[in-house]
């Protein structure tokens, strides 16, 4: 008899964030995006601490466990481009989805950190948050992105202001999408940003503590960060 391999996966019938937002026809409200971003950061905190980078963070790779009228609960999916940090793993050459890919991965900026992959995930998170809040890309094309990276144009925060995003929310997105990779926060630090901290414990599964310790990731119980 031949041998068979069976793969069992969780079924999430509500689909992904991109499909949800496009079906709704409108961007998500700020409070919902705060909760979603907080949960994504929990996942990135665990992933990065275990020594991996996702490298393809985008709305279609965020699956929905529950949505209103139930509390928001999402999970990161599609680890096909995930890379072990600092390993000799052969790079496939694929850089993720261009609209959500960090400029240093597109050749528009020089890597400035010893390891840019975690910083690139943070850029993709910022782009994802921007899209969820506005339903448009942060930069309309590569030329607009190049101007921002070179310092000849400012971050397009007006689109967030038009959506009544708070100053803290705008600051969070801008930090995640800083032109230099080493200027972006690590996931555990981003969890302590006021815009994210203000979202807890709204929408969090009941198994999570209400408040994180100052230097710990709520979900993975990390007592200290190892860069």
VENTAUR-V491638 format. One line per field, one symbol per residue. psi: psi as a letter, one per 40 degrees, with the letter a starting at -180 (. if undefined). A space follows every 10 residues. Layout:
BEGIN
psi=???
END
This chain:
BEGIN
psi=iiiihhhhih hgeeaidddd ddddeiiiid dddddddddd ddddddddde fihdefhide ehihdiiiei ihhiihagfd eihhheiehh hedheahdde hiddeeeeih heidhedddd dddddddddd ddddfiidhd idddddddde eeiihgeddd ddefhidddd ddddddfidh deeiiidddd deiddddedi fheiieeiid hiidfihdde fhdihh.
END
